[in-house]
Amino acid sequence: MTQEKALISIIGKPSQYKQTSYKFQGNQGTYYLSSQMLDQEINPNYRILIAGMSLLDDVKNFNCKDYETCSNLVKDYLKENSNVDHNVGPFARTASKIIVTPNVFGNKYTQSKPGLDLYFNYVYKQVLDYLLSLDNVSEVHLDVTHGINYMPVLGKDAITLALSVYSILKNKEVNFSVYNSDPYVKDAVLNINVIERYTLDVRRSISNIVSPFFNQNIENLISPSKVIDGGQCWYKPKLIMRVATALASGNFIYLATKDIRDALECVENSISTINLKMSNNLIEYYPSHKRQLVNVHALCKVANDVFYRGNGIALKDLEDLAKKYSLNETIEILIRNEINLIKRVEGSIPEDPKLLDIIMGGDGLKKCNANKRNLFAHGGFERKVTYLWKSNDEIYVSYRDCLDNVENQLR
């Protein structure tokens, strides 16, 4: 299977760009956009151009009243063949995706509530959706030379989060490189520098997704009333924290049986909706939502798309999940040890669900009374809350009527 490459370029105001000599990996060329030099050397399969809605200022006599129409005007402006105002057309016309973001620019382009989070969230969602429409991207190259002010920094962080979700959902490593040129000096040859390069594997990606949920006061910060301005989305912060704890600790039984589709759907709808209103040549994006909302989305997306099975999960599937998605080797070993113990008593597992404690020779009198230490120390296989049964020669696992008790421990 051919491994593919994507080049992402974040730009600011191309009308101010000048022809510049760039040098990269021993080769030299003259371009208006450093990404054009990278394009020649990297030869990507896909090109993604990220720009700001504030480029409407450079669109002559623009007339639009909704986000999509205004966005299309900016895209057309960037792709124009002969434009005296800028020279990024050759790159824009070969771009497989142009993302026009709700960027804040002075007092003319603003959010309904102060902040820069809409830009971050929009870049994350647009890049993630596009990458998920592809199958074999294993290299992503990001050029942050030209973006305005906060755009490269927040853009890089948003793309990193999107790549983390992509890495997990596709179960593959992604090599990520970030570039920036020397500062512009007239008539100088500017080096394009690699400022960051690393591999996002699944374990590193899971760490990126769960780590924001273990900061102080995070449960309050992810409350829907705090992160969504006037939205209709509602989810329970405690549910999100339990999902984060389960993913970090390797309790894949909980993730396989806990239905969070409603939470995922409402969050996805919220971050996918951006409107704008114009008044006296001022543009305001609405509704506002905080950066924590895409952290919730990333977590729910992974939990639902990778782990959720329904009423129970086959033991062999659980073993496969442990191998692929454990945060570290210790968690993987814990889960596989428990699975090996269960395989030794396979002959005692009935067709109807039976408590693991009874199967292992216990009396089952403390059903649905989980010991928190045992729940975490045994990879979720706490004997007083875990049920096993056989179906079509497969062993299945679930918490069934003990799910509420398990949730009380995942805090």
LUMMI-14609 format. One record per residue (C-alpha): x, y, z. Coordinates in Angstrom, 2 decimals, decimal comma. Example, Ala and Ser with C-alpha at 12.3 -4.5 7.8 and 13.67 -1.06 7.14 Angstrom:
R_u_v_w
R_12,30_-4,50_7,80
R_13,67_-1,06_7,14
END
This chain:
R_u_v_w
R_0,00_0,00_0,00
R_1,47_3,35_-1,07
R_2,15_5,75_1,79
R_1,08_9,30_0,96
R_2,23_12,78_2,00
R_0,34_15,98_2,75
R_1,73_19,53_2,78
R_-0,17_22,12_4,83
R_0,53_25,83_4,42
R_-0,83_28,52_6,75
R_-0,86_31,94_5,09
R_-1,66_35,46_6,26
R_-1,92_38,34_3,79
R_-0,43_37,24_0,44
R_-0,72_40,71_-1,10
R_2,29_41,63_1,06
R_4,50_38,73_-0,07
R_7,57_39,45_-2,18
R_9,61_37,26_-4,47
R_12,16_35,64_-2,19
R_15,08_33,26_-2,63
R_14,61_30,18_-0,47
R_17,05_27,36_0,24
R_16,03_23,91_1,43
R_18,10_20,70_1,63
R_20,82_22,17_-0,57
R_18,45_23,33_-3,32
R_17,55_26,95_-4,02
R_14,63_28,65_-5,76
R_12,78_31,96_-5,97
R_9,13_32,00_-4,93
R_6,50_34,22_-3,34
R_5,55_31,42_-0,94
R_8,00_29,23_0,97
R_5,54_26,35_0,62
R_6,17_26,40_-3,13
R_9,82_25,52_-2,44
R_8,77_22,76_-0,04
R_6,29_21,52_-2,61
R_9,08_21,00_-5,14
R_11,23_19,06_-2,68
R_8,58_17,05_-0,80
R_6,33_16,30_-3,80
R_3,19_15,79_-1,69
R_0,10_13,88_-2,78
R_-2,15_16,46_-1,12
R_-1,82_20,20_-0,55
R_-3,89_21,99_2,11
R_-3,98_25,79_2,23
R_-5,21_27,48_5,42
R_-6,19_31,15_5,16
R_-8,31_33,63_7,12
R_-11,71_35,11_6,37
R_-10,06_38,53_6,85
R_-8,81_38,18_3,24
R_-12,27_39,42_2,30
R_-10,66_42,85_2,69
R_-8,71_42,10_-0,50
R_-11,72_40,83_-2,46
R_-12,96_43,70_-4,60
R_-16,64_44,61_-4,19
R_-17,45_41,46_-2,27
R_-21,09_40,72_-1,57
R_-21,84_37,83_0,79
R_-23,91_37,32_3,91
R_-23,21_33,76_5,07
R_-20,04_31,90_6,01
R_-19,98_29,49_3,08
R_-20,50_32,15_0,42
R_-17,88_34,45_1,95
R_-15,49_31,51_2,25
R_-15,91_30,67_-1,44
R_-15,11_34,27_-2,39
R_-11,81_34,03_-0,50
R_-11,01_30,70_-2,18
R_-11,70_32,17_-5,62
R_-9,52_35,17_-4,79
R_-6,61_32,92_-3,82
R_-6,94_30,79_-6,96
R_-7,14_33,66_-9,46
R_-4,82_33,13_-12,41
R_-3,58_36,68_-12,94
R_-3,86_38,76_-9,80
R_-1,80_41,89_-9,36
R_-2,37_41,77_-5,60
R_-0,80_38,40_-4,80
R_1,10_35,49_-6,32
R_-0,01_32,42_-4,38
R_-2,35_31,34_-7,17
R_-0,09_28,55_-8,50
R_-0,06_26,86_-5,09
R_-3,74_27,57_-4,35
R_-4,88_26,13_-7,67
R_-3,10_22,84_-6,98
R_-4,43_22,64_-3,41
R_-6,74_19,69_-2,84
R_-8,27_21,56_0,12
R_-8,51_25,27_0,97
R_-9,68_26,03_4,50
R_-10,96_29,56_5,16
R_-10,91_30,07_8,91
R_-12,86_32,41_11,22
R_-9,74_34,36_12,13
R_-9,84_37,38_14,42
R_-8,30_40,48_12,83
R_-8,41_43,80_14,66
R_-11,90_45,03_15,48
R_-13,26_44,17_12,04
R_-13,26_40,36_12,30
R_-14,25_39,19_15,78
R_-15,94_36,40_17,73
R_-19,23_36,96_19,52
R_-17,18_36,53_22,70
R_-13,51_37,61_22,89
R_-10,94_34,94_22,13
R_-9,25_32,94_19,39
R_-10,80_29,54_20,05
R_-13,06_29,45_16,99
R_-9,98_29,55_14,77
R_-8,37_26,66_16,67
R_-11,54_24,56_16,65
R_-12,25_25,18_12,97
R_-8,73_24,22_11,86
R_-8,91_21,04_13,97
R_-12,27_19,92_12,58
R_-11,56_20,79_8,94
R_-8,14_19,12_8,89
R_-9,45_16,04_10,73
R_-12,42_15,59_8,40
R_-10,24_15,93_5,32
R_-7,58_13,51_6,55
R_-10,23_10,95_7,49
R_-11,50_11,08_3,91
R_-8,05_9,79_2,89
R_-6,60_6,39_3,74
R_-2,85_6,31_3,47
R_-1,37_9,60_4,67
R_1,69_8,78_6,76
R_3,64_12,05_6,40
R_2,34_15,53_7,15
R_4,48_18,61_6,51
R_3,38_21,96_7,96
R_4,78_25,30_6,81
R_4,16_28,08_9,36
R_6,34_30,72_7,67
R_3,59_33,04_6,47
R_0,68_33,01_8,94
R_-0,37_36,16_10,78
R_0,39_36,47_14,50
R_-1,38_33,63_16,38
R_-2,38_31,64_13,28
R_0,76_29,45_12,95
R_1,01_28,67_16,69
R_-2,64_27,77_17,24
R_-2,81_26,15_13,82
R_0,08_23,84_14,64
R_-1,53_22,79_17,94
R_-4,92_22,22_16,29
R_-3,35_20,13_13,52
R_-1,42_18,09_16,10
R_-4,69_17,22_17,86
R_-6,33_16,35_14,53
R_-3,36_14,13_13,61
R_-3,59_12,40_16,99
R_-7,22_11,45_16,35
R_-6,35_10,42_12,79
R_-3,45_8,25_14,00
R_-5,72_6,41_16,46
R_-8,69_5,96_14,13
R_-6,48_4,72_11,29
R_-4,19_2,81_13,71
R_-1,05_4,11_12,03
R_2,05_6,18_12,67
R_2,21_9,67_11,20
R_5,52_11,47_10,67
R_4,97_15,16_11,39
R_7,39_17,93_10,34
R_7,05_21,68_10,95
R_8,97_24,28_8,91
R_9,71_27,99_9,21
R_12,06_30,11_7,14
R_14,66_32,61_8,29
R_13,19_36,10_8,86
R_12,74_38,09_5,67
R_15,68_40,29_4,66
R_15,68_41,95_1,26
R_17,93_40,22_-1,29
R_18,96_37,53_1,22
R_18,68_33,79_0,64
R_16,39_32,45_3,36
R_16,84_28,94_4,72
R_13,69_26,91_5,29
R_14,31_25,27_8,65
R_12,86_22,15_10,24
R_11,77_23,47_13,64
R_10,07_20,29_14,83
R_9,93_16,70_13,62
R_8,57_13,62_15,35
R_6,45_10,52_14,86
R_2,92_10,39_16,21
R_2,26_6,76_17,07
R_-0,97_5,54_18,63
R_0,29_5,66_22,22
R_1,62_9,20_21,90
R_-1,65_10,19_20,25
R_-3,74_8,73_23,08
R_-1,60_10,66_25,56
R_-2,28_13,87_23,59
R_-6,02_13,25_23,79
R_-6,38_12,27_27,46
R_-3,80_14,60_29,05
R_-6,00_17,76_28,95
R_-8,56_15,99_31,15
R_-6,20_15,58_34,08
R_-5,56_19,26_34,64
R_-6,87_20,98_37,75
R_-10,53_22,10_37,61
R_-11,02_20,56_34,15
R_-14,46_19,15_34,97
R_-15,72_22,69_35,50
R_-13,93_23,95_32,38
R_-15,59_21,38_30,09
R_-19,10_22,14_31,33
R_-21,33_22,83_28,28
R_-22,45_26,11_29,79
R_-18,81_27,22_29,88
R_-17,66_26,07_26,43
R_-20,68_26,69_24,18
R_-22,19_30,15_23,82
R_-25,94_29,81_23,45
R_-25,73_26,30_22,01
R_-28,27_23,53_22,39
R_-25,67_20,84_23,09
R_-25,69_19,22_26,51
R_-23,56_16,44_27,96
R_-22,51_15,47_31,47
R_-18,95_16,52_32,34
R_-18,72_13,53_34,71
R_-19,36_11,21_31,75
R_-16,52_12,82_29,80
R_-14,16_12,48_32,77
R_-15,07_8,79_33,16
R_-14,36_8,15_29,49
R_-10,98_9,91_29,80
R_-10,11_7,89_32,91
R_-11,14_4,64_31,22
R_-9,04_5,36_28,13
R_-6,00_6,38_30,17
R_-6,22_3,37_32,51
R_-7,09_0,77_29,87
R_-10,64_0,00_30,98
R_-11,73_-0,97_27,49
R_-14,66_-3,01_28,85
R_-16,29_0,25_29,97
R_-15,52_2,00_26,67
R_-16,89_-0,96_24,71
R_-20,25_-0,92_26,51
R_-20,85_2,75_27,37
R_-22,90_4,51_24,69
R_-21,69_8,11_24,24
R_-23,09_8,69_20,75
R_-25,44_11,45_21,90
R_-22,57_13,40_23,48
R_-20,42_12,98_20,37
R_-23,22_14,07_18,05
R_-24,06_17,25_19,94
R_-20,39_18,26_20,26
R_-19,74_17,53_16,59
R_-22,74_19,60_15,54
R_-21,56_22,48_17,72
R_-18,02_22,67_16,33
R_-19,24_22,18_12,76
R_-21,53_25,22_12,83
R_-20,19_28,74_12,29
R_-22,24_31,70_11,14
R_-21,38_35,32_10,59
R_-23,20_38,61_10,67
R_-22,15_41,88_9,09
R_-22,83_45,38_10,29
R_-21,11_48,56_9,08
R_-18,36_46,50_7,40
R_-17,69_44,65_10,66
R_-17,88_40,84_10,68
R_-18,71_38,82_13,78
R_-18,53_35,02_13,95
R_-21,04_33,16_16,12
R_-21,76_31,14_18,16
R_-18,51_31,16_20,12
R_-17,16_28,00_21,72
R_-14,06_27,28_23,74
R_-11,04_25,19_22,82
R_-12,01_22,59_25,46
R_-14,92_21,61_23,22
R_-12,63_20,03_20,62
R_-10,79_18,20_23,39
R_-14,16_16,67_24,30
R_-14,79_15,91_20,63
R_-11,42_14,18_20,16
R_-11,99_12,00_23,23
R_-15,57_11,06_22,31
R_-14,65_10,43_18,67
R_-11,96_7,93_19,65
R_-14,06_6,27_22,36
R_-17,05_5,82_20,06
R_-15,37_4,94_16,76
R_-12,66_2,65_18,12
R_-14,06_1,03_21,25
R_-17,86_1,04_21,39
R_-19,47_-2,35_20,71
R_-22,82_-2,31_22,52
R_-23,93_-4,81_25,16
R_-20,67_-6,75_25,28
R_-17,29_-7,25_23,67
R_-15,62_-10,45_22,52
R_-12,56_-11,39_24,55
R_-10,43_-11,65_21,40
R_-11,48_-8,10_20,41
R_-10,53_-6,89_23,87
R_-7,12_-8,49_23,51
R_-6,66_-6,78_20,16
R_-7,65_-3,39_21,61
R_-5,16_-3,84_24,44
R_-2,37_-4,55_21,98
R_-3,16_-1,56_19,75
R_-4,50_1,13_22,08
R_-3,05_0,73_25,58
R_-1,44_3,96_26,76
R_1,67_2,03_27,77
R_3,07_-1,48_27,86
R_2,21_-1,94_31,55
R_-1,50_-1,54_30,86
R_-1,31_-3,92_27,91
R_0,38_-6,57_30,08
R_-2,24_-6,18_32,85
R_-5,10_-6,75_30,43
R_-3,46_-9,67_28,64
R_-2,65_-11,36_31,97
R_-6,32_-11,18_32,97
R_-7,38_-12,54_29,59
R_-4,97_-15,46_29,96
R_-6,47_-16,28_33,38
R_-9,95_-16,32_31,84
R_-8,84_-18,60_29,02
R_-7,71_-21,15_31,63
R_-11,28_-21,47_32,93
R_-12,95_-21,29_29,51
R_-14,71_-24,61_30,15
R_-16,55_-23,07_33,12
R_-18,00_-20,17_31,15
R_-21,72_-20,71_30,37
R_-23,88_-19,40_27,53
R_-25,78_-17,11_29,90
R_-23,90_-14,18_31,52
R_-22,23_-15,19_34,79
R_-20,26_-13,13_37,29
R_-16,49_-13,59_36,96
R_-16,20_-13,99_40,74
R_-18,41_-17,10_40,64
R_-16,61_-18,52_37,60
R_-13,32_-18,16_39,49
R_-14,73_-20,03_42,52
R_-16,06_-17,15_44,60
R_-19,51_-16,87_46,18
R_-20,62_-13,77_44,23
R_-22,24_-12,27_47,34
R_-20,70_-8,83_46,77
R_-21,99_-8,42_43,23
R_-21,80_-4,86_41,86
R_-19,54_-3,78_44,71
R_-16,30_-2,98_42,90
R_-13,04_-2,42_44,70
R_-11,50_0,64_43,04
R_-7,94_-0,61_43,40
R_-8,82_-3,97_41,83
R_-10,70_-2,28_39,00
R_-7,60_-0,37_37,95
R_-5,01_-3,01_38,89
R_-6,69_-5,73_36,82
R_-7,30_-3,79_33,61
R_-11,04_-3,43_34,28
R_-11,57_-7,12_35,10
R_-12,84_-6,53_38,63
R_-14,41_-9,89_39,51
R_-17,45_-8,57_41,38
R_-18,68_-6,45_38,44
R_-17,53_-8,35_35,34
R_-19,76_-10,84_33,51
R_-18,63_-13,52_31,06
R_-20,61_-15,69_28,67
R_-20,18_-17,68_25,48
R_-21,84_-17,14_22,12
R_-20,89_-18,95_18,91
R_-17,76_-20,30_20,62
R_-16,63_-16,76_21,53
R_-16,20_-15,46_25,08
R_-17,92_-12,12_25,72
R_-17,38_-9,58_28,50
R_-19,60_-6,84_29,95
R_-20,47_-5,04_33,20
R_-24,23_-5,34_32,55
R_-26,20_-4,32_35,67
R_-22,96_-3,36_37,46
R_-22,14_-0,56_35,01
R_-23,36_2,17_37,38
R_-21,13_0,83_40,14
R_-18,13_0,85_37,80
R_-18,88_4,44_36,81
R_-18,75_5,48_40,45
R_-15,13_4,30_40,55
R_-14,10_6,09_37,33
R_-13,77_9,56_38,82
END
